[in-house]
Structures are given as structure tokens and as C-alpha cells.
Amino acid sequence: MGKEIYLANIKQHNKAQDLWIVIDNKVYDVTQFRLEHPGGEDTLVDVAGRDATKDFNDVGHSSEAREMLKKYYIGDLAAADIPKKSPISCRNIALALGAAFIGITLVYVIRRGVARN
């Protein structure tokens, strides 16, 4: 485990000449890699100084790309800055309630239709 780096510090490294990113709660200084990046320098600059995990994963980087990250690793995101994941989100609860409501309504409508015939 590397040194703990706070997000406030990471946010200061948001320029092409000083470029830090967070991927999977690990901090990388990719300043020297920006010109070699196959997706172009702008791709890295767009995520500089912040958590780039989603962007990194959405592109579908190869195992070689993940291996290359190790060279630029400088520390871990501070535990206080790691977002806490709730086991059930409000969105999931709303979707479940909506589905239940629609299901109950359909059963009611179908039974009324059958009863009338």
C-alpha cells in the first residue's frame, strides 16, 4: 500500500504539465505518459485531477494498459475520500416499488376483465 493522497490534493494536479488521475482508488501521475497515450493527450487532460475509473473502464482498456499503470502509481486515494456504497440505492427502491405497483395494477385489471366475462 502506498501513501494516502487526499482528493483535494489530487484536484490540484489537473493540467497537462501536472496530471494526476485516480483509477480504482489508486492515484497515478501520468504527466510523462500523456504524449504517449494512444487516445491522445486531451483524453487524459479531460480526466485530470479526478476519479477516472468510469472513463477508464468504459473504454475497455487491455490488460497491458492496466499493467502499464503500475509504472505511474504514486499512492492510494485517502480512505476518507472513497465514496461509501450503500447496499441499496434509492433508485433501486423506486424501481422495485414501481414494478410492484404495475404488477398489482395488472393483476387487478386482468381479474376485473375476467370477472366481467
Backbone as XML, in Angstrom:
<?xml version="1.0"?>
<chain id="A" units="angstrom">
  <residue number="1" name="MET">
    <atom name="N" x="0.847" y="-1.175" z="0.000"/>
    <atom name="CA" x="0.000" y="0.000" z="0.000"/>
    <atom name="C" x="0.890" y="1.235" z="0.000"/>
  </residue>
  <residue number="2" name="GLY">
    <atom name="N" x="0.560" y="2.179" z="-0.873"/>
    <atom name="CA" x="1.330" y="3.413" z="-0.981"/>
    <atom name="C" x="0.850" y="4.459" z="-0.007"/>
  </residue>
  <residue number="3" name="LYS">
    <atom name="N" x="1.371" y="5.644" z="-0.186"/>
    <atom name="CA" x="0.949" y="6.712" z="0.721"/>
    <atom name="C" x="-0.468" y="7.147" z="0.390"/>
  </residue>
  <residue number="4" name="GLU">
    <atom name="N" x="-1.140" y="7.674" z="1.387"/>
    <atom name="CA" x="-2.523" y="8.102" z="1.249"/>
    <atom name="C" x="-2.550" y="9.532" z="0.702"/>
  </residue>
  <residue number="5" name="ILE">
    <atom name="N" x="-3.311" y="9.740" z="-0.370"/>
    <atom name="CA" x="-3.386" y="11.051" z="-1.013"/>
    <atom name="C" x="-4.839" y="11.507" z="-1.018"/>
  </residue>
  <residue number="6" name="TYR">
    <atom name="N" x="-5.061" y="12.705" z="-0.526"/>
    <atom name="CA" x="-6.414" y="13.241" z="-0.442"/>
    <atom name="C" x="-6.861" y="13.809" z="-1.783"/>
  </residue>
  <residue number="7" name="LEU">
    <atom name="N" x="-8.158" y="13.703" z="-2.045"/>
    <atom name="CA" x="-8.739" y="14.173" z="-3.295"/>
    <atom name="C" x="-8.485" y="15.666" z="-3.502"/>
  </residue>
  <residue number="8" name="ALA">
    <atom name="N" x="-8.483" y="16.441" z="-2.433"/>
    <atom name="CA" x="-8.203" y="17.877" z="-2.545"/>
    <atom name="C" x="-6.822" y="18.113" z="-3.152"/>
  </residue>
  <residue number="9" name="ASN">
    <atom name="N" x="-5.873" y="17.289" z="-2.811"/>
    <atom name="CA" x="-4.521" y="17.384" z="-3.370"/>
    <atom name="C" x="-4.522" y="16.939" z="-4.834"/>
  </residue>
  <residue number="10" name="ILE">
    <atom name="N" x="-5.231" y="15.865" z="-5.125"/>
    <atom name="CA" x="-5.300" y="15.334" z="-6.495"/>
    <atom name="C" x="-5.903" y="16.372" z="-7.433"/>
  </residue>
  <residue number="11" name="LYS">
    <atom name="N" x="-6.918" y="17.073" z="-6.976"/>
    <atom name="CA" x="-7.601" y="18.077" z="-7.801"/>
    <atom name="C" x="-6.671" y="19.195" z="-8.258"/>
  </residue>
  <residue number="12" name="GLN">
    <atom name="N" x="-5.602" y="19.425" z="-7.535"/>
    <atom name="CA" x="-4.642" y="20.478" z="-7.903"/>
    <atom name="C" x="-3.769" y="20.069" z="-9.091"/>
  </residue>
  <residue number="13" name="HIS">
    <atom name="N" x="-3.727" y="18.794" z="-9.390"/>
    <atom name="CA" x="-2.873" y="18.270" z="-10.466"/>
    <atom name="C" x="-3.753" y="17.989" z="-11.691"/>
  </residue>
  <residue number="14" name="ASN">
    <atom name="N" x="-4.280" y="19.065" z="-12.267"/>
    <atom name="CA" x="-5.298" y="18.940" z="-13.308"/>
    <atom name="C" x="-4.912" y="19.593" z="-14.639"/>
  </residue>
  <residue number="15" name="LYS">
    <atom name="N" x="-3.627" y="19.676" z="-14.887"/>
    <atom name="CA" x="-3.148" y="20.293" z="-16.128"/>
    <atom name="C" x="-2.237" y="19.320" z="-16.867"/>
  </residue>
  <residue number="16" name="ALA">
    <atom name="N" x="-2.038" y="19.568" z="-18.146"/>
    <atom name="CA" x="-1.217" y="18.670" z="-18.966"/>
    <atom name="C" x="0.196" y="18.525" z="-18.407"/>
  </residue>
  <residue number="17" name="GLN">
    <atom name="N" x="0.737" y="19.594" z="-17.834"/>
    <atom name="CA" x="2.103" y="19.559" z="-17.310"/>
    <atom name="C" x="2.182" y="18.988" z="-15.899"/>
  </residue>
  <residue number="18" name="ASP">
    <atom name="N" x="1.039" y="18.705" z="-15.306"/>
    <atom name="CA" x="0.971" y="18.174" z="-13.941"/>
    <atom name="C" x="-0.352" y="17.415" z="-13.833"/>
  </residue>
  <residue number="19" name="LEU">
    <atom name="N" x="-0.338" y="16.130" z="-14.205"/>
    <atom name="CA" x="-1.569" y="15.392" z="-14.465"/>
    <atom name="C" x="-1.664" y="14.125" z="-13.613"/>
  </residue>
  <residue number="20" name="TRP">
    <atom name="N" x="-2.533" y="14.188" z="-12.612"/>
    <atom name="CA" x="-2.794" y="13.029" z="-11.770"/>
    <atom name="C" x="-4.216" y="12.548" z="-12.030"/>
  </residue>
  <residue number="21" name="ILE">
    <atom name="N" x="-4.409" y="11.241" z="-11.942"/>
    <atom name="CA" x="-5.745" y="10.668" z="-12.056"/>
    <atom name="C" x="-5.914" y="9.576" z="-11.003"/>
  </residue>
  <residue number="22" name="VAL">
    <atom name="N" x="-7.167" y="9.261" z="-10.722"/>
    <atom name="CA" x="-7.499" y="8.177" z="-9.795"/>
    <atom name="C" x="-8.210" y="7.090" z="-10.601"/>
  </residue>
  <residue number="23" name="ILE">
    <atom name="N" x="-7.748" y="5.860" z="-10.459"/>
    <atom name="CA" x="-8.413" y="4.702" z="-11.061"/>
    <atom name="C" x="-8.481" y="3.616" z="-9.997"/>
  </residue>
  <residue number="24" name="ASP">
    <atom name="N" x="-9.687" y="3.179" z="-9.708"/>
    <atom name="CA" x="-9.918" y="2.149" z="-8.692"/>
    <atom name="C" x="-9.247" y="2.499" z="-7.364"/>
  </residue>
  <residue number="25" name="ASN">
    <atom name="N" x="-9.416" y="3.740" z="-6.951"/>
    <atom name="CA" x="-8.917" y="4.252" z="-5.669"/>
    <atom name="C" x="-7.396" y="4.262" z="-5.561"/>
  </residue>
  <residue number="26" name="LYS">
    <atom name="N" x="-6.719" y="4.189" z="-6.688"/>
    <atom name="CA" x="-5.258" y="4.320" z="-6.738"/>
    <atom name="C" x="-4.931" y="5.577" z="-7.531"/>
  </residue>
  <residue number="27" name="VAL">
    <atom name="N" x="-3.896" y="6.279" z="-7.090"/>
    <atom name="CA" x="-3.527" y="7.556" z="-7.701"/>
    <atom name="C" x="-2.318" y="7.355" z="-8.613"/>
  </residue>
  <residue number="28" name="TYR">
    <atom name="N" x="-2.417" y="7.937" z="-9.792"/>
    <atom name="CA" x="-1.354" y="7.806" z="-10.793"/>
    <atom name="C" x="-0.945" y="9.187" z="-11.295"/>
  </residue>
  <residue number="29" name="ASP">
    <atom name="N" x="0.343" y="9.393" z="-11.415"/>
    <atom name="CA" x="0.881" y="10.600" z="-12.039"/>
    <atom name="C" x="1.215" y="10.222" z="-13.478"/>
  </residue>
  <residue number="30" name="VAL">
    <atom name="N" x="0.335" y="10.599" z="-14.395"/>
    <atom name="CA" x="0.502" y="10.220" z="-15.806"/>
    <atom name="C" x="1.013" y="11.382" z="-16.656"/>
  </residue>
  <residue number="31" name="THR">
    <atom name="N" x="1.632" y="12.350" z="-16.005"/>
    <atom name="CA" x="2.168" y="13.512" z="-16.714"/>
    <atom name="C" x="3.105" y="13.086" z="-17.841"/>
  </residue>
  <residue number="32" name="GLN">
    <atom name="N" x="4.025" y="12.189" z="-17.569"/>
    <atom name="CA" x="5.010" y="11.768" z="-18.564"/>
    <atom name="C" x="4.399" y="10.866" z="-19.641"/>
  </residue>
  <residue number="33" name="PHE">
    <atom name="N" x="3.253" y="10.264" z="-19.352"/>
    <atom name="CA" x="2.624" y="9.339" z="-20.294"/>
    <atom name="C" x="1.675" y="10.037" z="-21.266"/>
  </residue>
  <residue number="34" name="ARG">
    <atom name="N" x="1.274" y="11.259" z="-20.964"/>
    <atom name="CA" x="0.212" y="11.915" z="-21.727"/>
    <atom name="C" x="0.478" y="11.979" z="-23.228"/>
  </residue>
  <residue number="35" name="LEU">
    <atom name="N" x="1.722" y="12.192" z="-23.640"/>
    <atom name="CA" x="2.030" y="12.293" z="-25.070"/>
    <atom name="C" x="2.076" y="10.926" z="-25.748"/>
  </residue>
  <residue number="36" name="GLU">
    <atom name="N" x="2.243" y="9.870" z="-24.961"/>
    <atom name="CA" x="2.287" y="8.509" z="-25.494"/>
    <atom name="C" x="0.904" y="7.851" z="-25.522"/>
  </residue>
  <residue number="37" name="HIS">
    <atom name="N" x="-0.053" y="8.460" z="-24.829"/>
    <atom name="CA" x="-1.370" y="7.851" z="-24.692"/>
    <atom name="C" x="-2.015" y="7.645" z="-26.067"/>
  </residue>
  <residue number="38" name="PRO">
    <atom name="N" x="-2.409" y="6.403" z="-26.389"/>
    <atom name="CA" x="-2.985" y="6.119" z="-27.709"/>
    <atom name="C" x="-4.247" y="6.925" z="-28.013"/>
  </residue>
  <residue number="39" name="GLY">
    <atom name="N" x="-4.979" y="7.284" z="-26.983"/>
    <atom name="CA" x="-6.202" y="8.069" z="-27.166"/>
    <atom name="C" x="-5.951" y="9.562" z="-27.268"/>
  </residue>
  <residue number="40" name="GLY">
    <atom name="N" x="-4.701" y="9.945" z="-27.159"/>
    <atom name="CA" x="-4.346" y="11.353" z="-27.252"/>
    <atom name="C" x="-4.234" y="12.017" z="-25.893"/>
  </residue>
  <residue number="41" name="GLU">
    <atom name="N" x="-3.477" y="13.104" z="-25.880"/>
    <atom name="CA" x="-3.245" y="13.855" z="-24.642"/>
    <atom name="C" x="-4.549" y="14.400" z="-24.067"/>
  </residue>
  <residue number="42" name="ASP">
    <atom name="N" x="-5.424" y="14.887" z="-24.929"/>
    <atom name="CA" x="-6.674" y="15.508" z="-24.457"/>
    <atom name="C" x="-7.536" y="14.546" z="-23.654"/>
  </residue>
  <residue number="43" name="THR">
    <atom name="N" x="-7.472" y="13.281" z="-24.002"/>
    <atom name="CA" x="-8.243" y="12.277" z="-23.275"/>
    <atom name="C" x="-7.833" y="12.252" z="-21.801"/>
  </residue>
  <residue number="44" name="LEU">
    <atom name="N" x="-6.553" y="12.334" z="-21.547"/>
    <atom name="CA" x="-6.062" y="12.343" z="-20.165"/>
    <atom name="C" x="-6.321" y="13.683" z="-19.495"/>
  </residue>
  <residue number="45" name="VAL">
    <atom name="N" x="-6.129" y="14.760" z="-20.220"/>
    <atom name="CA" x="-6.345" y="16.089" z="-19.648"/>
    <atom name="C" x="-7.808" y="16.248" z="-19.218"/>
  </residue>
  <residue number="46" name="ASP">
    <atom name="N" x="-8.727" y="15.645" z="-19.974"/>
    <atom name="CA" x="-10.156" y="15.734" z="-19.642"/>
    <atom name="C" x="-10.488" y="15.118" z="-18.285"/>
  </residue>
  <residue number="47" name="VAL">
    <atom name="N" x="-9.697" y="14.151" z="-17.837"/>
    <atom name="CA" x="-9.968" y="13.492" z="-16.550"/>
    <atom name="C" x="-8.934" y="13.845" z="-15.487"/>
  </residue>
  <residue number="48" name="ALA">
    <atom name="N" x="-8.082" y="14.790" z="-15.787"/>
    <atom name="CA" x="-7.008" y="15.171" z="-14.867"/>
    <atom name="C" x="-7.567" y="15.701" z="-13.553"/>
  </residue>
  <residue number="49" name="GLY">
    <atom name="N" x="-6.934" y="15.286" z="-12.465"/>
    <atom name="CA" x="-7.300" y="15.795" z="-11.147"/>
    <atom name="C" x="-8.578" y="15.215" z="-10.584"/>
  </residue>
  <residue number="50" name="ARG">
    <atom name="N" x="-9.018" y="14.083" z="-11.112"/>
    <atom name="CA" x="-10.266" y="13.491" z="-10.609"/>
    <atom name="C" x="-10.255" y="11.972" z="-10.767"/>
  </residue>
  <residue number="51" name="ASP">
    <atom name="N" x="-11.353" y="11.374" z="-10.323"/>
    <atom name="CA" x="-11.505" y="9.923" z="-10.439"/>
    <atom name="C" x="-11.866" y="9.584" z="-11.880"/>
  </residue>
  <residue number="52" name="ALA">
    <atom name="N" x="-10.996" y="8.852" z="-12.542"/>
    <atom name="CA" x="-11.194" y="8.490" z="-13.947"/>
    <atom name="C" x="-11.570" y="7.020" z="-14.101"/>
  </residue>
  <residue number="53" name="THR">
    <atom name="N" x="-11.982" y="6.384" z="-13.029"/>
    <atom name="CA" x="-12.279" y="4.951" z="-13.065"/>
    <atom name="C" x="-13.322" y="4.612" z="-14.117"/>
  </residue>
  <residue number="54" name="LYS">
    <atom name="N" x="-14.444" y="5.327" z="-14.103"/>
    <atom name="CA" x="-15.525" y="5.037" z="-15.052"/>
    <atom name="C" x="-15.042" y="5.233" z="-16.480"/>
  </residue>
  <residue number="55" name="ASP">
    <atom name="N" x="-14.353" y="6.334" z="-16.737"/>
    <atom name="CA" x="-13.840" y="6.606" z="-18.084"/>
    <atom name="C" x="-12.886" y="5.500" z="-18.526"/>
  </residue>
  <residue number="56" name="PHE">
    <atom name="N" x="-12.000" y="5.108" z="-17.635"/>
    <atom name="CA" x="-11.014" y="4.071" z="-17.933"/>
    <atom name="C" x="-11.700" y="2.744" z="-18.256"/>
  </residue>
  <residue number="57" name="ASN">
    <atom name="N" x="-12.672" y="2.371" z="-17.433"/>
    <atom name="CA" x="-13.368" y="1.103" z="-17.631"/>
    <atom name="C" x="-14.272" y="1.124" z="-18.860"/>
  </residue>
  <residue number="58" name="ASP">
    <atom name="N" x="-14.902" y="2.263" z="-19.131"/>
    <atom name="CA" x="-15.807" y="2.373" z="-20.275"/>
    <atom name="C" x="-15.078" y="2.149" z="-21.599"/>
  </residue>
  <residue number="59" name="VAL">
    <atom name="N" x="-13.821" y="2.531" z="-21.664"/>
    <atom name="CA" x="-13.040" y="2.365" z="-22.885"/>
    <atom name="C" x="-12.678" y="0.898" z="-23.098"/>
  </residue>
  <residue number="60" name="GLY">
    <atom name="N" x="-12.610" y="0.144" z="-22.026"/>
    <atom name="CA" x="-12.261" y="-1.269" z="-22.136"/>
    <atom name="C" x="-10.775" y="-1.471" z="-22.357"/>
  </residue>
  <residue number="61" name="HIS">
    <atom name="N" x="-9.969" y="-0.861" z="-21.502"/>
    <atom name="CA" x="-8.515" y="-0.967" z="-21.632"/>
    <atom name="C" x="-8.046" y="-2.426" z="-21.519"/>
  </residue>
  <residue number="62" name="SER">
    <atom name="N" x="-6.985" y="-2.717" z="-22.202"/>
    <atom name="CA" x="-6.401" y="-4.063" z="-22.208"/>
    <atom name="C" x="-5.688" y="-4.348" z="-20.894"/>
  </residue>
  <residue number="63" name="SER">
    <atom name="N" x="-5.315" y="-5.602" z="-20.723"/>
    <atom name="CA" x="-4.548" y="-5.976" z="-19.533"/>
    <atom name="C" x="-3.159" y="-5.321" z="-19.580"/>
  </residue>
  <residue number="64" name="GLU">
    <atom name="N" x="-2.647" y="-5.093" z="-20.785"/>
    <atom name="CA" x="-1.356" y="-4.406" z="-20.927"/>
    <atom name="C" x="-1.459" y="-2.965" z="-20.416"/>
  </residue>
  <residue number="65" name="ALA">
    <atom name="N" x="-2.573" y="-2.311" z="-20.717"/>
    <atom name="CA" x="-2.780" y="-0.933" z="-20.252"/>
    <atom name="C" x="-2.839" y="-0.903" z="-18.727"/>
  </residue>
  <residue number="66" name="ARG">
    <atom name="N" x="-3.524" y="-1.876" z="-18.159"/>
    <atom name="CA" x="-3.611" y="-1.955" z="-16.695"/>
    <atom name="C" x="-2.228" y="-2.227" z="-16.087"/>
  </residue>
  <residue number="67" name="GLU">
    <atom name="N" x="-1.450" y="-3.029" z="-16.765"/>
    <atom name="CA" x="-0.093" y="-3.319" z="-16.300"/>
    <atom name="C" x="0.773" y="-2.057" z="-16.364"/>
  </residue>
  <residue number="68" name="MET">
    <atom name="N" x="0.596" y="-1.261" z="-17.409"/>
    <atom name="CA" x="1.364" y="-0.019" z="-17.569"/>
    <atom name="C" x="1.090" y="0.974" z="-16.445"/>
  </residue>
  <residue number="69" name="LEU">
    <atom name="N" x="-0.124" y="0.929" z="-15.901"/>
    <atom name="CA" x="-0.481" y="1.858" z="-14.826"/>
    <atom name="C" x="0.485" y="1.757" z="-13.646"/>
  </residue>
  <residue number="70" name="LYS">
    <atom name="N" x="0.953" y="0.557" z="-13.381"/>
    <atom name="CA" x="1.827" y="0.329" z="-12.221"/>
    <atom name="C" x="3.044" y="1.253" z="-12.233"/>
  </residue>
  <residue number="71" name="LYS">
    <atom name="N" x="3.521" y="1.557" z="-13.415"/>
    <atom name="CA" x="4.699" y="2.425" z="-13.569"/>
    <atom name="C" x="4.426" y="3.853" z="-13.062"/>
  </residue>
  <residue number="72" name="TYR">
    <atom name="N" x="3.169" y="4.266" z="-13.105"/>
    <atom name="CA" x="2.803" y="5.644" z="-12.764"/>
    <atom name="C" x="2.123" y="5.769" z="-11.399"/>
  </residue>
  <residue number="73" name="TYR">
    <atom name="N" x="2.018" y="4.663" z="-10.693"/>
    <atom name="CA" x="1.364" y="4.640" z="-9.377"/>
    <atom name="C" x="2.149" y="5.465" z="-8.363"/>
  </residue>
  <residue number="74" name="ILE">
    <atom name="N" x="1.439" y="6.354" z="-7.649"/>
    <atom name="CA" x="2.110" y="7.172" z="-6.625"/>
    <atom name="C" x="1.471" y="7.055" z="-5.243"/>
  </residue>
  <residue number="75" name="GLY">
    <atom name="N" x="0.313" y="6.432" z="-5.151"/>
    <atom name="CA" x="-0.316" y="6.287" z="-3.842"/>
    <atom name="C" x="-1.769" y="5.861" z="-3.955"/>
  </residue>
  <residue number="76" name="ASP">
    <atom name="N" x="-2.412" y="5.815" z="-2.796"/>
    <atom name="CA" x="-3.817" y="5.415" z="-2.724"/>
    <atom name="C" x="-4.686" y="6.602" z="-2.365"/>
  </residue>
  <residue number="77" name="LEU">
    <atom name="N" x="-5.893" y="6.605" z="-2.890"/>
    <atom name="CA" x="-6.860" y="7.632" z="-2.520"/>
    <atom name="C" x="-7.138" y="7.512" z="-1.028"/>
  </residue>
  <residue number="78" name="ALA">
    <atom name="N" x="-7.148" y="8.631" z="-0.334"/>
    <atom name="CA" x="-7.389" y="8.628" z="1.109"/>
    <atom name="C" x="-8.720" y="7.955" z="1.419"/>
  </residue>
  <residue number="79" name="ALA">
    <atom name="N" x="-8.727" y="7.148" z="2.449"/>
    <atom name="CA" x="-9.932" y="6.412" z="2.829"/>
    <atom name="C" x="-11.123" y="7.347" z="3.036"/>
  </residue>
  <residue number="80" name="ALA">
    <atom name="N" x="-10.870" y="8.529" z="3.553"/>
    <atom name="CA" x="-11.945" y="9.490" z="3.795"/>
    <atom name="C" x="-12.590" y="9.968" z="2.500"/>
  </residue>
  <residue number="81" name="ASP">
    <atom name="N" x="-11.877" y="9.856" z="1.384"/>
    <atom name="CA" x="-12.387" y="10.320" z="0.093"/>
    <atom name="C" x="-12.980" y="9.214" z="-0.764"/>
  </residue>
  <residue number="82" name="ILE">
    <atom name="N" x="-12.919" y="7.986" z="-0.291"/>
    <atom name="CA" x="-13.505" y="6.879" z="-1.053"/>
    <atom name="C" x="-15.008" y="6.889" z="-0.796"/>
  </residue>
  <residue number="83" name="PRO">
    <atom name="N" x="-15.803" y="7.012" z="-1.869"/>
    <atom name="CA" x="-17.252" y="7.058" z="-1.680"/>
    <atom name="C" x="-17.775" y="5.770" z="-1.055"/>
  </residue>
  <residue number="84" name="LYS">
    <atom name="N" x="-18.670" y="5.939" z="-0.120"/>
    <atom name="CA" x="-19.281" y="4.781" z="0.529"/>
    <atom name="C" x="-20.426" y="4.300" z="-0.356"/>
  </residue>
  <residue number="85" name="LYS">
    <atom name="N" x="-20.458" y="2.995" z="-0.615"/>
    <atom name="CA" x="-21.517" y="2.426" z="-1.431"/>
    <atom name="C" x="-22.600" y="1.882" z="-0.514"/>
  </residue>
  <residue number="86" name="SER">
    <atom name="N" x="-23.808" y="2.388" z="-0.707"/>
    <atom name="CA" x="-24.913" y="1.838" z="0.072"/>
    <atom name="C" x="-25.373" y="0.555" z="-0.612"/>
  </residue>
  <residue number="87" name="PRO">
    <atom name="N" x="-25.769" y="-0.425" z="0.181"/>
    <atom name="CA" x="-26.155" y="-1.695" z="-0.413"/>
    <atom name="C" x="-27.366" y="-1.575" z="-1.343"/>
  </residue>
  <residue number="88" name="ILE">
    <atom name="N" x="-28.279" y="-0.673" z="-1.017"/>
    <atom name="CA" x="-29.464" y="-0.473" z="-1.845"/>
    <atom name="C" x="-29.620" y="1.027" z="-2.077"/>
  </residue>
  <residue number="89" name="SER">
    <atom name="N" x="-29.666" y="1.419" z="-3.328"/>
    <atom name="CA" x="-29.812" y="2.838" z="-3.628"/>
    <atom name="C" x="-31.292" y="3.214" z="-3.679"/>
  </residue>
  <residue number="90" name="CYS">
    <atom name="N" x="-31.551" y="4.487" z="-3.547"/>
    <atom name="CA" x="-32.925" y="4.996" z="-3.625"/>
    <atom name="C" x="-33.520" y="4.689" z="-4.993"/>
  </residue>
  <residue number="91" name="ARG">
    <atom name="N" x="-32.691" y="4.751" z="-6.019"/>
    <atom name="CA" x="-33.172" y="4.472" z="-7.374"/>
    <atom name="C" x="-33.669" y="3.038" z="-7.473"/>
  </residue>
  <residue number="92" name="ASN">
    <atom name="N" x="-32.928" y="2.110" z="-6.888"/>
    <atom name="CA" x="-33.342" y="0.707" z="-6.932"/>
    <atom name="C" x="-34.641" y="0.480" z="-6.173"/>
  </residue>
  <residue number="93" name="ILE">
    <atom name="N" x="-34.794" y="1.158" z="-5.060"/>
    <atom name="CA" x="-36.031" y="1.034" z="-4.281"/>
    <atom name="C" x="-37.200" y="1.573" z="-5.089"/>
  </residue>
  <residue number="94" name="ALA">
    <atom name="N" x="-37.016" y="2.726" z="-5.729"/>
    <atom name="CA" x="-38.076" y="3.324" z="-6.536"/>
    <atom name="C" x="-38.456" y="2.406" z="-7.700"/>
  </residue>
  <residue number="95" name="LEU">
    <atom name="N" x="-37.475" y="1.814" z="-8.345"/>
    <atom name="CA" x="-37.760" y="0.894" z="-9.451"/>
    <atom name="C" x="-38.535" y="-0.326" z="-8.962"/>
  </residue>
  <residue number="96" name="ALA">
    <atom name="N" x="-38.146" y="-0.856" z="-7.825"/>
    <atom name="CA" x="-38.831" y="-2.030" z="-7.277"/>
    <atom name="C" x="-40.275" y="-1.690" z="-6.900"/>
  </residue>
  <residue number="97" name="LEU">
    <atom name="N" x="-40.481" y="-0.547" z="-6.279"/>
    <atom name="CA" x="-41.835" y="-0.131" z="-5.909"/>
    <atom name="C" x="-42.688" y="0.115" z="-7.151"/>
  </residue>
  <residue number="98" name="GLY">
    <atom name="N" x="-42.097" y="0.733" z="-8.153"/>
    <atom name="CA" x="-42.824" y="0.982" z="-9.402"/>
    <atom name="C" x="-43.222" y="-0.317" z="-10.079"/>
  </residue>
  <residue number="99" name="ALA">
    <atom name="N" x="-42.310" y="-1.269" z="-10.116"/>
    <atom name="CA" x="-42.608" y="-2.560" z="-10.731"/>
    <atom name="C" x="-43.708" y="-3.292" z="-9.952"/>
  </residue>
  <residue number="100" name="ALA">
    <atom name="N" x="-43.647" y="-3.232" z="-8.641"/>
    <atom name="CA" x="-44.671" y="-3.872" z="-7.812"/>
    <atom name="C" x="-46.033" y="-3.231" z="-8.049"/>
  </residue>
  <residue number="101" name="PHE">
    <atom name="N" x="-46.057" y="-1.903" z="-8.133"/>
    <atom name="CA" x="-47.317" y="-1.187" z="-8.370"/>
    <atom name="C" x="-47.915" y="-1.586" z="-9.718"/>
  </residue>
  <residue number="102" name="ILE">
    <atom name="N" x="-47.077" y="-1.629" z="-10.741"/>
    <atom name="CA" x="-47.551" y="-2.006" z="-12.081"/>
    <atom name="C" x="-48.053" y="-3.448" z="-12.068"/>
  </residue>
  <residue number="103" name="GLY">
    <atom name="N" x="-47.328" y="-4.330" z="-11.401"/>
    <atom name="CA" x="-47.748" y="-5.729" z="-11.309"/>
    <atom name="C" x="-49.091" y="-5.885" z="-10.621"/>
  </residue>
  <residue number="104" name="ILE">
    <atom name="N" x="-49.287" y="-5.221" z="-9.503"/>
    <atom name="CA" x="-50.551" y="-5.304" z="-8.760"/>
    <atom name="C" x="-51.688" y="-4.722" z="-9.590"/>
  </residue>
  <residue number="105" name="THR">
    <atom name="N" x="-51.408" y="-3.610" z="-10.275"/>
    <atom name="CA" x="-52.423" y="-2.983" z="-11.120"/>
    <atom name="C" x="-52.832" y="-3.923" z="-12.253"/>
  </residue>
  <residue number="106" name="LEU">
    <atom name="N" x="-51.871" y="-4.576" z="-12.890"/>
    <atom name="CA" x="-52.185" y="-5.515" z="-13.968"/>
    <atom name="C" x="-53.025" y="-6.684" z="-13.472"/>
  </residue>
  <residue number="107" name="VAL">
    <atom name="N" x="-52.683" y="-7.228" z="-12.315"/>
    <atom name="CA" x="-53.457" y="-8.333" z="-11.746"/>
    <atom name="C" x="-54.893" y="-7.877" z="-11.495"/>
  </residue>
  <residue number="108" name="TYR">
    <atom name="N" x="-55.068" y="-6.704" z="-10.949"/>
    <atom name="CA" x="-56.397" y="-6.164" z="-10.661"/>
    <atom name="C" x="-57.200" y="-5.993" z="-11.952"/>
  </residue>
  <residue number="109" name="VAL">
    <atom name="N" x="-56.576" y="-5.389" z="-12.974"/>
    <atom name="CA" x="-57.271" y="-5.139" z="-14.241"/>
    <atom name="C" x="-57.633" y="-6.456" z="-14.919"/>
  </residue>
  <residue number="110" name="ILE">
    <atom name="N" x="-56.725" y="-7.416" z="-14.913"/>
    <atom name="CA" x="-56.999" y="-8.712" z="-15.542"/>
    <atom name="C" x="-58.127" y="-9.425" z="-14.810"/>
  </residue>
  <residue number="111" name="ARG">
    <atom name="N" x="-58.106" y="-9.421" z="-13.500"/>
    <atom name="CA" x="-59.166" y="-10.094" z="-12.726"/>
    <atom name="C" x="-60.522" y="-9.433" z="-12.962"/>
  </residue>
  <residue number="112" name="ARG">
    <atom name="N" x="-60.535" y="-8.110" z="-13.068"/>
    <atom name="CA" x="-61.827" y="-7.424" z="-13.350"/>
    <atom name="C" x="-62.329" y="-7.800" z="-14.713"/>
  </residue>
  <residue number="113" name="GLY">
    <atom name="N" x="-61.409" y="-7.890" z="-15.674"/>
    <atom name="CA" x="-61.810" y="-8.269" z="-17.021"/>
    <atom name="C" x="-62.346" y="-9.684" z="-17.080"/>
  </residue>
  <residue number="114" name="VAL">
    <atom name="N" x="-61.734" y="-10.592" z="-16.379"/>
    <atom name="CA" x="-62.168" y="-11.976" z="-16.339"/>
    <atom name="C" x="-63.513" y="-12.091" z="-15.625"/>
  </residue>
  <residue number="115" name="ALA">
    <atom name="N" x="-63.706" y="-11.339" z="-14.556"/>
    <atom name="CA" x="-64.931" y="-11.376" z="-13.787"/>
    <atom name="C" x="-66.119" y="-10.865" z="-14.609"/>
  </residue>
  <residue number="116" name="ARG">
    <atom name="N" x="-65.891" y="-9.916" z="-15.511"/>
    <atom name="CA" x="-66.963" y="-9.360" z="-16.331"/>
    <atom name="C" x="-67.384" y="-10.340" z="-17.425"/>
  </residue>
  <residue number="117" name="ASN">
    <atom name="N" x="-66.529" y="-11.218" z="-17.833"/>
    <atom name="CA" x="-66.857" y="-12.149" z="-18.923"/>
    <atom name="C" x="-67.486" y="-13.373" z="-18.415"/>
  </residue>
</chain>
